[in-house]
Amino acid sequence: MRVVESLVIAADPARVWKLGGDTANIADWVPAIEKSHQEGDVRHATFAGGGGEATERIVEHDDAARSYVYEYLSGPLALKSYRSRFSVREHAEGAEVVWDAEFTAENAAEEPALAEAIRGIYRAAMESLAEKIR
């Protein structure tokens, strides 16, 4: 299943990327994450409200393109696979943040509900990022 969310932020793309592209510190702007850190290419994220810890591998990180890709390794979500790209692009009104994911749930019947949850996390995170940039 694929999920894509985007948001235009009235700010310089380099400023948006400086915060959004810092893979180790996503807890600074993602409301669903209460703490995060990174060891090598593995990011550790603790979900807010006792939601558990997830580990993700940063598989690509390109400052020039303002984009990174990560894969879910382990955590509370019942996923067979999950690969996501976070990008900050030029836009006439500033910066466009695009966050997309391709995933397969362990139980295919759960994919629509997971997609909605992921969309909600992405949307809230991008809105938080916009607030922190302003």
For each residue, the residues with C-beta under 8 A, 3 or more apart:
1: 102 103 104 105 111 112 114 115
2: 100 101 102
3: 100 101 103 115 118 119 122
4: 98 99 100 101
5: 98 99 100 119 122 123 126
6: 96 97 98 99 126
7: 96 97 123 126 127 129 130
8: 91 93 94 95 96 97
9: 16 94 95 96 97 126 129 130 133
10: 93 94 134
11: 15 16 94 95 130 133 134
12: 15 16 94 95
13: 16 17 66 88 89 90 91 94 95
14: 17 18 66
15: 11 12 18 19 95 133
16: 9 11 12 13 19 20 88 94 95 97 129 133
17: 13 14 20 21 63 66 88 95
18: 14 15 21 22
19: 15 16 22 28 29 129 132 133
20: 16 17 29 86 88 97 129
21: 17 18 61 63 66 68 86 88
22: 18 19 25 26 28
23: 26 38 43 58 61 68 70
24: 36 37 38 43
25: 22 28 36 37
26: 22 23 29 30 33 36 43 45 125
27: 30 33 34 35 36 45 46
28: 19 22 25 132
29: 19 20 26 125 128 129 132
30: 26 27 33 36 45 121 124 125 128
31: 48 124 125 128
32: 47 48 51 121 124 125
33: 26 27 30 36 45 46 47 48
34: 27 46 47 48 49
35: 27 45 46
36: 24 25 26 27 30 33 43 44 45 46
37: 24 25 43 44
38: 23 24 41 42 43 44 58
39: 42 44
40:
41: 38 57 58 59
42: 38 39 55 56 57 58 73
43: 23 24 26 36 37 38 55 56 57 58 70
44: 36 37 38 39 53 54 55
45: 26 27 30 33 35 36 53 54 55 56 75
46: 27 33 34 35 36 51 52 53
47: 32 33 34 50 51 52 53 54 75 76
48: 31 32 33 34 51
49: 34
50: 47
51: 32 46 47 48 76
52: 46 47 75 76
53: 44 45 46 47 75 76
54: 44 45 47 72 73 74 75 76 77
55: 42 43 44 45 72 73 74 75
56: 42 43 45 70 71 72 73
57: 41 42 43 70 71 73
58: 23 38 41 42 43 61 68 69 70
59: 41 69 70 71 83
60: 67 68 69
61: 21 23 58 68 69
62: 65 66 67 68
63: 17 21 66
64:
65: 62 87
66: 13 14 17 21 62 63 87 88 89
67: 60 62 85 86 87 88
68: 21 23 58 60 61 62 85 86
69: 58 59 60 61 83 84 85 86
70: 23 43 56 57 58 59 83 84 86
71: 56 57 59 81 82 83 84
72: 54 55 56 75 77 79 81 82 83 84 103
73: 42 54 55 56 57
74: 54 55
75: 45 47 52 53 54 55 72
76: 47 51 52 53 54
77: 54 72 82 114
78: 105 106 107 110
79: 72 82 103 104 105 106 114
80: 104 105 106
81: 71 72 102 103 104
82: 71 72 77 79 101 102 103 104
83: 59 69 70 71 72 101 102 103
84: 69 70 71 72 99 100 101 102
85: 67 68 69 98 99 100 101
86: 20 21 67 68 69 70 97 98 99
87: 65 66 67 97 98 99
88: 13 16 17 20 21 66 67 95 96 97 98
89: 13 66 95 96 97 98
90: 13 95 96
91: 8 13 94 95 96
92:
93: 8 10
94: 8 9 10 11 12 13 16 91
95: 8 9 11 12 13 15 16 17 88 89 90 91
96: 6 7 8 9 88 89 90 91
97: 6 7 8 9 16 20 86 87 88 89 126 129
98: 4 5 6 85 86 87 88 89
99: 4 5 6 84 85 86 87 122 125 126
100: 2 3 4 5 84 85
101: 2 3 4 82 83 84 85 118 122
102: 1 2 81 82 83 84
103: 1 3 72 79 81 82 83 111 114 115 118
104: 1 79 80 81 82 108 111
105: 1 78 79 80 108 110 111 114
106: 78 79 80 110
107: 78 110
108: 104 105 111
109:
110: 78 105 106 107 113 114
111: 1 103 104 105 108 114 115
112: 1 115 116
113: 110 116 117
114: 1 77 79 103 105 110 111 117 118
115: 1 3 103 111 112 118 119
116: 112 113 119 120
117: 113 114 120 121
118: 3 101 103 114 115 121 122
119: 3 5 115 116 122 123
120: 116 117 123 124
121: 30 32 117 118 124 125
122: 3 5 99 101 118 119 125 126
123: 5 7 119 120 126 127
124: 30 31 32 120 121 127 128
125: 26 29 30 31 32 99 121 122 128 129
126: 5 6 7 9 97 99 122 123 129 130
127: 7 123 124 130 131
128: 29 30 31 124 125 131 132
129: 7 9 16 19 20 29 97 125 126 132 133
130: 7 9 11 126 127 133 134
131: 127 128 134
132: 19 28 29 128 129
133: 9 11 15 16 19 129 130
134: 10 11 130 131
